[in-house]
Amino acid sequence: FNQQLAIQTSGYLGTGTISFSVKDGTATGCALSDSSSTTTLTADSAGSCFISAQIAEDSNYSSASSSPKEFLFAENETDLLLSNLPPYDPASEPEKTVDFQVAAFAVLTVVTAGAGIAAHSNTTRNSTEARKREEDEGDSSDSKNSEDKNDNERESGDIASASSKKLSFGKRSTAIGDAYGLWRLSHSVSIENKLKSLVERTSVYSPVLSRIFQDGSYLRAMFSTLALLPSIIGVVLCFFILRETNLVPIPPSFTLFIAAIALATFDALAGLVIATTLFFVTLVTGNIHSLDHLMTSIGISAIIMTPALMTSAIRPLHRFVTNSDSLWERITDYFLAILLGGWAMEKIVSALNGLAGVQFPITEESQNIGFLVSLFILIRMLLEEIATYFFPERLADQNAELQEPKSLQPWVSLIFKTTIFFAVSYQFLHLNTQLIVGTALFMLPQILANVFERFNLPKTGVIGLLLPKGAPKMIIMIFIGGFFANWVQGLYSTPQDFITWSFVVLTIPGLVLSLLGNFAISPKQDWKGNKLGKFVYRFGGVIVAALIIAIYRGVDLYHLVFPS
């Protein structure tokens, strides 16, 4: 390590000779080639050296020394760029860190429910058997109603365990858009069939990957192979991002970041192209040198990929309205998807500092990014409406015959999710007992769900009825998380203990709900089918809507109910 210096001094009096000296900081072997202002500084290792200036005595003034100034040698360009940013310690903002933990566990419980695998398999089998019975009875009218219900109905589930029902679109009568000739262009049908085949093949190994490939079906229904343009634009966008960041794993400027997030919101495949391109280019060019660098790169990728995947896991982006009940559901879809999607994005962006250990300027824009993501989700859902009503036959043609995942897939998914969970948590907690215990509690319900799937466990519709799903489940998790966080805060006085033990305690509500989910089955009768049930459902929906607005505005639900 060496660097030629051009040192400037100021604020001194006298005509004495000025010289310079150096001593080790975190670096070793710090030395100057001479004592002049154009000396060359060398060191044996990366780290800091401290340089001081001395002015000799003259006829009017005594000798004097300056305070030492730090000079940093970085092992690589990534460290050099990050060294110019203020350091960040999650313990410096314990309430904000725990607030992120509460939000993260609430989102994880909804979109990666431990019982999702077992519940999904059971739900899919029940739906298939019901349709088979209808066909045997020959009741075409009832079958049509059931098909509409299955097409519209959505259960809270695991984005890593998507069932074929979630990735299908009910076939309906031809509309004006279906007659448009764009998809009759040369090779369009061939390319679309290859994409459908790709969805089917990947579903065996990774349901979440097949979901990503299927996400842009509404665009393909309207624009055929031109729907691949977001992915192509994404590659071009990566060039500008990598040039701006100099191939270093740091967030790009606000404009480029928003452009990447927008493309990913409209098509998860474009988001996958952008995220993987940025990650692997940064990796193969040798700019990821530490866990901080790796987690920063993963965090950037997660921010890009989150909107489409998380929003569709909470509410359907596609729904056909046939009556007042389904219209109410569709209004709810818009409300929940837009607000919760923007809220979750704001939390994830603000957590980027904790992953990297430095303060990124982009995190100060987290609220603006969350607002824009809400706007992108609104536009996405409006485009879904156009595909649903003007291109129904084309949309149905995008159906893919998904295969049952291989028996090892749930375990591979568990290992992958746990690894990411551990690595992200390590950045906030470091290696300690609480991290080990919290990770074990995170894994436990998913392990049990994988094991219980092989056994014919007793299931009851009562538990299925009582267990919250989707947005209500998230609100309950946020409220309970706030209660536990306040309880832990009263037990521990130091910020680090508050953060680490909150991490352990916050896994417990999700653990309980996930374990109960293994014994739940959908009720035989829809409780919302009668007038009382419909009233309770809609009245409860208004309350949930009010609480979600409060969450979106940053209100602490626990202190809202129990002001201190």
Backbone torsions as a table, in degrees:
resi	resn	phi	psi	omega
1	PHE	NA	125.1	176.6
2	ASN	-153.5	152.0	-179.1
3	GLN	-154.9	125.4	175.0
4	GLN	-77.3	133.0	-174.5
5	LEU	-106.2	157.5	170.2
6	ALA	-132.1	86.0	-170.7
7	ILE	-84.7	134.3	175.9
8	GLN	-114.6	140.7	178.3
9	THR	-122.2	152.9	-180.0
10	SER	-156.7	164.9	174.5
11	GLY	79.6	21.8	-179.9
12	TYR	-117.3	161.7	177.0
13	LEU	-123.4	147.9	178.0
14	GLY	111.0	171.1	-177.4
15	THR	-115.8	13.2	-179.3
16	GLY	-64.7	157.9	-180.0
17	THR	-68.4	136.5	179.3
18	ILE	-100.3	131.3	176.7
19	SER	-135.0	170.5	-175.3
20	PHE	-132.2	148.5	176.5
21	SER	-136.2	163.9	-177.0
22	VAL	-138.9	150.7	172.6
23	LYS	-140.1	157.8	-178.1
24	ASP	-67.1	141.0	166.7
25	GLY	-107.1	-113.8	173.5
26	THR	-82.0	-18.2	175.3
27	ALA	-83.1	160.5	177.2
28	THR	-114.4	152.1	176.0
29	GLY	70.5	30.2	179.0
30	CYS	-67.3	132.1	-177.8
31	ALA	-153.0	152.1	175.7
32	LEU	-110.1	141.1	-180.0
33	SER	-68.3	-30.7	175.1
34	ASP	-158.0	-174.4	-175.8
35	SER	-103.5	15.1	-178.4
36	SER	-85.3	172.9	-179.2
37	SER	-75.0	-13.6	178.1
38	THR	-108.1	30.0	-178.5
39	THR	-68.2	163.0	174.8
40	THR	-105.8	125.8	179.6
41	LEU	-94.0	132.7	177.3
42	THR	-127.9	157.6	176.1
43	ALA	-150.6	156.4	-179.8
44	ASP	-88.8	-12.5	-178.7
45	SER	-150.6	167.1	175.8
46	ALA	-70.7	154.0	180.0
47	GLY	138.0	-159.9	-174.7
48	SER	-108.1	144.0	170.5
49	CYS	-120.7	149.5	-178.8
50	PHE	-116.6	120.6	-177.2
51	ILE	-105.8	135.3	177.5
52	SER	-123.5	149.2	176.3
53	ALA	-107.0	142.5	177.0
54	GLN	-127.1	139.0	174.0
55	ILE	-116.8	130.6	-175.8
56	ALA	-74.0	161.5	178.8
57	GLU	-68.8	142.9	172.3
58	ASP	-128.6	-167.4	-174.0
59	SER	-68.7	-19.3	-176.3
60	ASN	-112.6	-25.6	-171.9
61	TYR	-132.1	148.0	175.3
62	SER	-78.9	166.5	177.1
63	SER	-67.7	156.4	-178.7
64	ALA	-151.7	158.4	177.7
65	SER	-127.7	148.5	177.7
66	SER	-87.6	166.8	170.9
67	SER	-72.9	147.8	-176.8
68	PRO	-68.1	143.2	176.0
69	LYS	-112.6	136.5	-175.5
70	GLU	-82.6	138.3	172.4
71	PHE	-126.2	130.5	-173.3
72	LEU	-109.0	129.5	168.9
73	PHE	-101.1	125.4	178.0
74	ALA	-106.4	146.6	179.3
75	GLU	-70.8	-26.2	-175.0
76	ASN	-152.0	171.1	-176.2
77	GLU	-67.7	-30.7	178.3
78	THR	-61.5	-49.9	178.6
79	ASP	-62.0	-36.3	-179.5
80	LEU	-63.6	-44.5	179.6
81	LEU	-67.9	-42.2	-179.1
82	LEU	-68.2	-27.3	-179.5
83	SER	-67.2	-19.2	178.7
84	ASN	-82.9	-5.1	179.6
85	LEU	-100.2	148.2	179.0
86	PRO	-63.0	139.0	177.5
87	PRO	-68.1	156.3	-179.7
88	TYR	-135.1	130.5	176.7
89	ASP	-120.4	120.1	-179.9
90	PRO	-54.5	-29.5	-179.7
91	ALA	-68.7	-16.1	178.4
92	SER	-73.5	-20.1	176.6
93	GLU	-132.4	69.0	-173.2
94	PRO	-61.0	-40.9	-179.3
95	GLU	-64.1	-41.3	179.1
96	LYS	-66.3	-39.0	179.2
97	THR	-65.2	-45.1	179.4
98	VAL	-68.2	-34.8	175.4
99	ASP	-59.9	-40.3	176.3
100	PHE	-66.0	-39.4	178.0
101	GLN	-60.4	-44.4	179.2
102	VAL	-59.2	-47.4	-179.7
103	ALA	-63.8	-42.3	-177.6
104	ALA	-64.0	-44.9	179.8
105	PHE	-67.3	-34.3	177.0
106	ALA	-63.8	-45.3	179.3
107	VAL	-66.5	-44.0	-179.7
108	LEU	-60.6	-39.7	-178.7
109	THR	-64.5	-33.3	-178.5
110	VAL	-79.8	-48.3	-171.9
111	VAL	-92.4	-13.9	176.1
112	THR	-131.7	51.1	-178.8
113	ALA	-58.8	131.5	-176.7
114	GLY	-58.5	-32.0	-178.2
115	ALA	-91.1	6.5	-176.0
116	GLY	-57.4	-38.3	-175.1
117	ILE	-66.1	-51.4	-178.7
118	ALA	-65.8	-44.4	-178.1
119	ALA	-64.3	-39.5	179.5
120	HIS	-62.4	-47.6	-178.5
121	SER	-59.7	-42.7	-179.1
122	ASN	-66.0	-43.7	-179.1
123	THR	-64.3	-43.5	-178.9
124	THR	-64.1	-42.0	179.0
125	ARG	-63.7	-43.5	-179.7
126	ASN	-61.6	-41.9	180.0
127	SER	-63.9	-41.8	-179.8
128	THR	-64.0	-44.8	-179.7
129	GLU	-64.3	-38.6	180.0
130	ALA	-63.7	-43.8	179.2
131	ARG	-64.2	-36.6	179.7
132	LYS	-64.7	-42.3	178.8
133	ARG	-62.8	-39.6	-179.9
134	GLU	-63.7	-40.4	179.1
135	GLU	-64.7	-40.0	179.8
136	ASP	-65.0	-36.4	-179.7
137	GLU	-76.2	-18.5	177.3
138	GLY	72.9	20.2	179.8
139	ASP	-89.6	91.7	-174.6
140	SER	-67.2	-33.2	-178.8
141	SER	-66.3	-48.4	178.8
142	ASP	-63.6	-36.2	179.7
143	SER	-64.1	-39.2	178.9
144	LYS	-64.0	-42.3	179.1
145	ASN	-64.3	-39.2	179.1
146	SER	-66.0	-38.3	179.5
147	GLU	-63.9	-42.4	177.7
148	ASP	-62.5	-40.3	-178.6
149	LYS	-65.5	-43.4	-179.6
150	ASN	-67.4	-33.3	179.9
151	ASP	-68.4	-35.3	-176.5
152	ASN	-88.8	-33.3	-171.7
153	GLU	-69.6	144.0	179.4
154	ARG	-138.5	132.6	175.5
155	GLU	-106.3	149.0	174.1
156	SER	-64.0	139.9	-175.4
157	GLY	-159.8	-166.4	-172.1
158	ASP	-105.0	122.3	-179.5
159	ILE	-66.5	-15.2	176.2
160	ALA	-94.0	3.5	-178.6
161	SER	-138.5	44.3	-174.9
162	ALA	-67.4	136.8	177.9
163	SER	-93.7	166.4	-178.5
164	SER	-65.0	-28.4	179.9
165	LYS	-61.7	-34.9	-177.5
166	LYS	-74.6	-19.4	-175.4
167	LEU	-108.8	19.1	-177.7
168	SER	-116.0	161.3	-179.1
169	PHE	-132.7	127.6	-176.4
170	GLY	-65.2	139.6	-179.4
171	LYS	-79.0	130.6	-179.0
172	ARG	-131.8	178.8	-176.2
173	SER	-65.9	157.2	-178.1
174	THR	-66.3	140.8	177.4
175	ALA	-123.3	-179.6	-172.0
176	ILE	-61.0	-37.0	-178.3
177	GLY	-68.4	-25.9	-178.4
178	ASP	-67.8	-20.6	-179.4
179	ALA	-87.1	-5.9	-178.9
180	TYR	-66.9	142.4	-169.8
181	GLY	-93.8	7.7	-175.2
182	LEU	-59.9	-39.9	-176.4
183	TRP	-80.4	1.3	175.0
184	ARG	-92.6	5.3	177.2
185	LEU	-64.9	159.4	-177.4
186	SER	-56.9	132.6	175.1
187	HIS	71.6	-2.2	-178.7
188	SER	-61.4	-48.0	-178.5
189	VAL	-63.3	-39.8	-179.5
190	SER	-62.8	-43.9	-179.8
191	ILE	-66.4	-41.6	178.8
192	GLU	-62.2	-41.4	179.2
193	ASN	-64.7	-35.4	178.0
194	LYS	-67.8	-37.3	176.9
195	LEU	-65.5	-42.2	177.1
196	LYS	-63.0	-39.8	177.9
197	SER	-64.4	-37.2	178.2
198	LEU	-64.0	-41.1	177.4
199	VAL	-60.4	-45.0	-178.5
200	GLU	-64.9	-42.3	-177.3
201	ARG	-69.4	-40.9	-178.0
202	THR	-72.7	-21.9	-179.5
203	SER	-63.4	-24.6	179.1
204	VAL	-68.8	-34.4	-173.8
205	TYR	-103.7	-34.2	-176.3
206	SER	-149.8	97.4	177.7
207	PRO	-58.0	-35.4	-178.9
208	VAL	-68.3	-34.5	177.7
209	LEU	-68.8	-40.2	177.4
210	SER	-64.8	-33.1	176.9
211	ARG	-65.6	-37.9	178.3
212	ILE	-64.4	-44.2	179.7
213	PHE	-65.1	-30.5	-177.7
214	GLN	-86.4	-13.1	-171.0
215	ASP	-59.4	-34.1	-177.3
216	GLY	-88.5	20.4	-177.7
217	SER	-59.8	-36.6	-179.6
218	TYR	-65.3	-33.7	176.8
219	LEU	-71.0	-40.6	178.8
220	ARG	-66.5	-32.6	177.3
221	ALA	-62.5	-35.9	-177.2
222	MET	-90.8	-36.7	-170.1
223	PHE	-122.0	4.6	-179.7
224	SER	55.2	-134.0	-175.4
225	THR	-69.6	-14.9	174.9
226	LEU	-65.1	-14.8	177.4
227	ALA	-66.8	-11.7	176.0
228	LEU	-79.7	-7.0	-179.1
229	LEU	-58.3	-40.5	177.8
230	PRO	-56.4	-37.2	178.2
231	SER	-68.5	-40.1	178.8
232	ILE	-66.4	-43.8	176.5
233	ILE	-61.7	-35.3	178.5
234	GLY	-60.4	-39.4	177.8
235	VAL	-63.5	-43.5	178.2
236	VAL	-63.3	-41.3	179.4
237	LEU	-62.0	-37.7	177.9
238	CYS	-58.9	-36.9	178.9
239	PHE	-60.1	-45.4	-179.4
240	PHE	-69.0	-38.1	178.8
241	ILE	-64.6	-47.0	-178.7
242	LEU	-65.8	-35.3	177.1
243	ARG	-67.8	-39.9	-179.3
244	GLU	-68.3	-40.9	-177.8
245	THR	-88.4	-1.0	-179.8
246	ASN	57.6	37.6	177.1
247	LEU	67.3	13.6	-177.8
248	VAL	-95.9	142.2	-179.0
249	PRO	-74.2	75.7	174.5
250	ILE	-133.9	154.1	179.7
251	PRO	-63.9	144.1	176.8
252	PRO	-77.4	-174.0	177.5
253	SER	-63.9	162.8	-177.7
254	PHE	-55.5	-45.1	-176.4
255	THR	-62.6	-48.5	-179.2
256	LEU	-67.3	-37.6	179.3
257	PHE	-63.3	-45.5	179.8
258	ILE	-64.0	-39.1	178.5
259	ALA	-61.1	-42.7	178.9
260	ALA	-65.0	-43.3	-179.8
261	ILE	-65.4	-38.8	179.3
262	ALA	-62.2	-48.1	179.1
263	LEU	-59.4	-42.4	-179.1
264	ALA	-67.7	-31.8	178.3
265	THR	-68.3	-39.0	-179.7
266	PHE	-75.9	-27.9	179.5
267	ASP	-154.6	114.2	-178.4
268	ALA	-62.0	-27.6	178.0
269	LEU	-64.4	-40.8	176.3
270	ALA	-62.3	-39.5	177.0
271	GLY	-63.2	-40.3	177.9
272	LEU	-63.6	-41.5	178.8
273	VAL	-61.4	-46.2	-179.3
274	ILE	-65.5	-49.0	-176.2
275	ALA	-62.6	-46.2	-178.2
276	THR	-70.4	-36.0	178.5
277	THR	-63.6	-48.3	179.6
278	LEU	-61.4	-43.4	-176.9
279	PHE	-65.3	-51.1	-173.2
280	PHE	-73.8	-33.1	175.5
281	VAL	-64.5	-43.7	177.0
282	THR	-62.1	-38.2	-178.3
283	LEU	-69.9	-50.5	-174.0
284	VAL	-72.3	-20.1	177.2
285	THR	-86.4	4.1	173.3
286	GLY	76.5	30.9	-178.6
287	ASN	-105.6	8.1	173.7
288	ILE	-111.6	109.4	-172.1
289	HIS	-118.5	-8.7	-176.2
290	SER	-150.2	171.7	177.7
291	LEU	-63.6	-35.4	176.6
292	ASP	-59.0	-45.2	179.4
293	HIS	-63.8	-43.8	-178.7
294	LEU	-62.5	-46.1	-177.7
295	MET	-69.4	-32.0	174.9
296	THR	-62.9	-44.4	178.9
297	SER	-63.8	-42.2	177.4
298	ILE	-65.3	-40.0	178.5
299	GLY	-61.3	-41.8	178.1
300	ILE	-63.0	-43.4	178.3
301	SER	-62.7	-40.6	180.0
302	ALA	-64.5	-39.7	178.7
303	ILE	-61.7	-41.6	-179.3
304	ILE	-67.0	-39.1	-173.7
305	MET	-86.1	-17.1	-169.7
306	THR	-63.9	-47.4	-168.0
307	PRO	-54.2	-53.4	-175.6
308	ALA	-66.8	-43.4	-175.3
309	LEU	-71.4	-46.4	-176.8
310	MET	-69.9	-40.2	-177.7
311	THR	-63.9	-43.4	-179.9
312	SER	-70.8	-19.5	176.4
313	ALA	-78.2	-24.4	-179.5
314	ILE	-88.6	-47.1	179.7
315	ARG	-141.1	154.5	178.8
316	PRO	-72.9	138.5	174.7
317	LEU	-82.8	-12.9	-177.4
318	HIS	-127.4	128.2	177.4
319	ARG	-156.8	135.0	178.6
320	PHE	-96.4	122.2	-177.4
321	VAL	-88.8	124.1	-179.4
322	THR	-118.8	-20.7	-178.2
323	ASN	-154.7	-174.5	-176.9
324	SER	-65.4	-33.4	179.5
325	ASP	-65.6	-46.4	179.9
326	SER	-70.3	-27.2	175.1
327	LEU	-65.9	-42.7	176.4
328	TRP	-59.2	-43.8	179.5
329	GLU	-62.6	-38.9	-178.3
330	ARG	-68.4	-39.4	176.1
331	ILE	-61.7	-41.0	177.4
332	THR	-62.6	-40.3	177.8
333	ASP	-55.1	-49.3	-179.3
334	TYR	-59.9	-49.0	-174.8
335	PHE	-60.9	-51.4	-175.0
336	LEU	-70.0	-44.8	-177.3
337	ALA	-62.1	-43.6	-176.8
338	ILE	-67.4	-48.7	-175.8
339	LEU	-73.1	-47.6	-178.0
340	LEU	-68.7	-34.9	177.3
341	GLY	-63.2	-45.0	178.2
342	GLY	-66.9	-39.8	179.3
343	TRP	-63.0	-46.3	-179.5
344	ALA	-63.4	-39.4	179.9
345	MET	-64.5	-40.5	178.2
346	GLU	-59.6	-43.0	-179.3
347	LYS	-65.5	-42.3	-177.5
348	ILE	-66.9	-42.3	179.4
349	VAL	-63.5	-42.4	-179.1
350	SER	-67.2	-20.8	179.8
351	ALA	-83.2	-5.7	-176.5
352	LEU	-62.4	-32.2	178.4
353	ASN	-61.5	-42.1	-179.6
354	GLY	-65.7	-33.7	178.4
355	LEU	-68.3	-39.1	-173.7
356	ALA	-92.0	-23.6	-176.4
357	GLY	80.0	10.5	176.0
358	VAL	-136.6	165.3	-178.9
359	GLN	-97.5	109.1	178.0
360	PHE	-85.2	135.8	177.4
361	PRO	-57.9	-29.6	-175.9
362	ILE	-63.8	-27.1	-178.1
363	THR	-67.8	-22.1	175.9
364	GLU	-70.4	-13.4	179.2
365	GLU	-100.6	15.0	-173.5
366	SER	-59.6	-40.1	179.2
367	GLN	-65.7	-42.3	178.2
368	ASN	-64.5	-39.4	178.4
369	ILE	-65.2	-42.4	177.5
370	GLY	-60.6	-41.5	178.2
371	PHE	-63.2	-44.9	-178.9
372	LEU	-66.3	-35.9	176.8
373	VAL	-63.6	-39.9	175.3
374	SER	-58.8	-40.8	178.0
375	LEU	-65.6	-42.2	179.0
376	PHE	-63.0	-39.3	179.2
377	ILE	-64.9	-39.7	176.8
378	LEU	-59.8	-47.5	179.8
379	ILE	-62.6	-41.8	179.2
380	ARG	-59.4	-44.6	-178.2
381	MET	-68.4	-33.7	175.6
382	LEU	-66.1	-38.6	175.2
383	LEU	-65.1	-36.7	175.9
384	GLU	-61.8	-37.1	178.2
385	GLU	-62.8	-42.6	179.5
386	ILE	-61.1	-44.0	179.4
387	ALA	-64.5	-38.4	-176.5
388	THR	-66.2	-43.1	-171.9
389	TYR	-98.2	-23.9	-177.2
390	PHE	-109.1	-13.8	179.6
391	PHE	-133.7	45.5	-174.1
392	PRO	-63.4	-40.2	-179.4
393	GLU	-68.2	-42.0	177.3
394	ARG	-63.3	-39.8	179.9
395	LEU	-64.7	-41.2	178.2
396	ALA	-65.4	-31.2	179.6
397	ASP	-67.2	-15.6	-179.9
398	GLN	-83.1	-0.9	179.4
399	ASN	-57.2	140.1	176.0
400	ALA	-120.2	136.3	178.0
401	GLU	-82.0	93.7	-176.6
402	LEU	-75.2	147.5	-179.8
403	GLN	-100.0	155.6	174.3
404	GLU	-65.7	133.1	178.8
405	PRO	-61.0	152.6	176.6
406	LYS	-63.0	156.6	-173.9
407	SER	-60.9	-28.1	-179.2
408	LEU	-84.3	-12.2	-174.0
409	GLN	-58.6	-44.5	179.0
410	PRO	-59.8	-34.0	-180.0
411	TRP	-73.1	-39.0	176.3
412	VAL	-63.2	-42.9	178.1
413	SER	-61.4	-40.8	179.6
414	LEU	-63.2	-44.1	179.7
415	ILE	-62.4	-43.3	-179.3
416	PHE	-63.8	-48.7	-178.2
417	LYS	-64.5	-39.0	-179.4
418	THR	-67.7	-38.2	178.5
419	THR	-62.0	-46.9	178.2
420	ILE	-63.6	-43.0	179.8
421	PHE	-60.0	-44.6	-179.0
422	PHE	-65.7	-45.6	-176.9
423	ALA	-64.7	-42.8	178.9
424	VAL	-65.0	-44.6	-178.7
425	SER	-65.1	-35.2	179.7
426	TYR	-59.4	-36.1	-179.7
427	GLN	-63.4	-28.6	-179.4
428	PHE	-94.4	-31.0	-171.4
429	LEU	-109.7	-26.0	-169.2
430	HIS	66.1	175.2	-173.9
431	LEU	-78.5	116.3	178.2
432	ASN	-157.2	178.1	-177.8
433	THR	-61.3	-40.4	-177.8
434	GLN	-62.4	-37.7	178.3
435	LEU	-64.5	-43.1	180.0
436	ILE	-63.9	-47.1	-178.6
437	VAL	-64.2	-45.5	-179.8
438	GLY	-61.8	-40.6	178.4
439	THR	-66.0	-39.9	177.7
440	ALA	-62.5	-41.6	178.1
441	LEU	-67.3	-31.7	176.0
442	PHE	-67.0	-38.5	-178.0
443	MET	-76.6	-33.2	-169.1
444	LEU	-54.0	-52.0	-177.9
445	PRO	-64.1	-31.6	179.6
446	GLN	-73.3	-36.5	175.1
447	ILE	-63.6	-46.7	-179.6
448	LEU	-63.1	-38.1	178.5
449	ALA	-63.0	-42.3	177.5
450	ASN	-63.0	-39.2	-179.3
451	VAL	-74.1	-45.2	-176.5
452	PHE	-64.0	-25.1	-179.0
453	GLU	-60.9	-23.8	-178.5
454	ARG	-85.3	-7.6	-177.8
455	PHE	-116.4	152.5	179.4
456	ASN	-88.5	75.5	-177.6
457	LEU	-71.9	146.3	175.1
458	PRO	-65.8	130.7	-179.9
459	LYS	-125.1	147.4	-178.6
460	THR	-134.0	143.5	178.2
461	GLY	-72.5	-18.0	178.8
462	VAL	-64.3	-46.2	177.5
463	ILE	-64.9	-40.9	178.1
464	GLY	-60.8	-33.2	179.1
465	LEU	-73.8	-39.8	-174.2
466	LEU	-81.1	-29.3	-178.0
467	LEU	-67.2	128.4	178.1
468	PRO	-70.9	152.4	179.8
469	LYS	-134.7	156.7	173.2
470	GLY	58.2	-132.9	-175.2
471	ALA	-62.2	-44.6	177.1
472	PRO	-58.0	-38.0	178.3
473	LYS	-62.5	-41.0	179.0
474	MET	-65.1	-42.0	-179.8
475	ILE	-64.0	-43.4	178.3
476	ILE	-61.8	-40.7	179.0
477	MET	-64.6	-39.8	178.8
478	ILE	-66.1	-41.9	-179.7
479	PHE	-66.2	-48.9	179.4
480	ILE	-63.4	-39.0	177.5
481	GLY	-60.8	-41.1	176.9
482	GLY	-63.2	-39.1	178.0
483	PHE	-63.0	-48.3	-179.5
484	PHE	-64.2	-39.9	-179.6
485	ALA	-63.1	-42.0	177.8
486	ASN	-66.5	-36.1	177.7
487	TRP	-64.4	-46.0	-179.6
488	VAL	-65.8	-38.2	-179.6
489	GLN	-61.0	-32.1	177.7
490	GLY	-74.7	-17.9	-178.8
491	LEU	-88.6	-29.0	-173.1
492	TYR	-124.4	138.4	-175.4
493	SER	-94.4	-26.9	-177.5
494	THR	-88.9	143.3	-179.7
495	PRO	-58.4	-39.8	-177.0
496	GLN	-65.1	-42.1	177.7
497	ASP	-65.3	-39.3	178.1
498	PHE	-60.0	-44.5	-178.3
499	ILE	-67.8	-48.5	-173.7
500	THR	-68.0	-42.7	-178.9
501	TRP	-76.3	-27.8	172.7
502	SER	-62.2	-38.1	179.1
503	PHE	-58.2	-43.6	-179.5
504	VAL	-68.2	-48.7	-174.8
505	VAL	-64.9	-35.8	-176.5
506	LEU	-69.7	-14.1	175.8
507	THR	-77.8	-18.0	-171.7
508	ILE	-68.2	-46.6	179.8
509	PRO	-58.2	-43.6	178.2
510	GLY	-63.9	-36.3	178.1
511	LEU	-62.2	-46.0	-178.6
512	VAL	-63.7	-47.5	-179.4
513	LEU	-62.9	-39.0	-179.3
514	SER	-67.5	-40.9	178.6
515	LEU	-64.3	-41.5	177.6
516	LEU	-64.1	-32.1	-179.9
517	GLY	-61.8	-24.4	178.4
518	ASN	-69.2	-17.0	-178.0
519	PHE	-112.4	14.0	-177.1
520	ALA	-104.9	148.4	173.8
521	ILE	-141.4	151.6	179.6
522	SER	-63.2	133.8	179.5
523	PRO	-59.0	148.5	-179.5
524	LYS	-65.8	-33.9	179.1
525	GLN	-113.7	139.6	179.0
526	ASP	-75.2	117.0	-177.1
527	TRP	-65.8	-16.0	179.6
528	LYS	-87.6	3.5	-174.5
529	GLY	-74.1	-27.1	179.9
530	ASN	-95.5	173.9	-175.7
531	LYS	-64.6	-43.0	180.0
532	LEU	-63.6	-45.8	179.4
533	GLY	-61.6	-40.6	179.5
534	LYS	-64.7	-39.8	178.9
535	PHE	-65.0	-46.9	-179.9
536	VAL	-60.8	-41.8	-178.4
537	TYR	-62.9	-45.0	-176.9
538	ARG	-75.5	-36.6	176.7
539	PHE	-64.7	-44.2	176.1
540	GLY	-62.0	-34.5	178.3
541	GLY	-63.4	-36.7	178.1
542	VAL	-65.2	-42.5	179.1
543	ILE	-63.9	-45.4	178.3
544	VAL	-59.6	-41.7	179.8
545	ALA	-61.1	-43.5	179.6
546	ALA	-63.5	-39.6	179.3
547	LEU	-68.6	-36.9	178.9
548	ILE	-66.8	-38.9	175.6
549	ILE	-60.4	-41.5	178.2
550	ALA	-62.5	-42.9	178.4
551	ILE	-62.2	-44.6	-178.7
552	TYR	-60.7	-33.5	-179.5
553	ARG	-85.0	1.4	176.1
554	GLY	87.8	16.3	179.8
555	VAL	-77.0	135.6	175.4
556	ASP	-78.9	111.2	-175.5
557	LEU	-60.9	-38.7	-178.1
558	TYR	-63.6	-47.3	-179.7
559	HIS	-73.1	-20.7	174.5
560	LEU	-67.3	-39.7	-179.6
561	VAL	-83.7	-40.2	-178.5
562	PHE	-121.0	74.4	-179.9
563	PRO	-64.1	139.8	-178.8
564	SER	-112.7	NA	NA
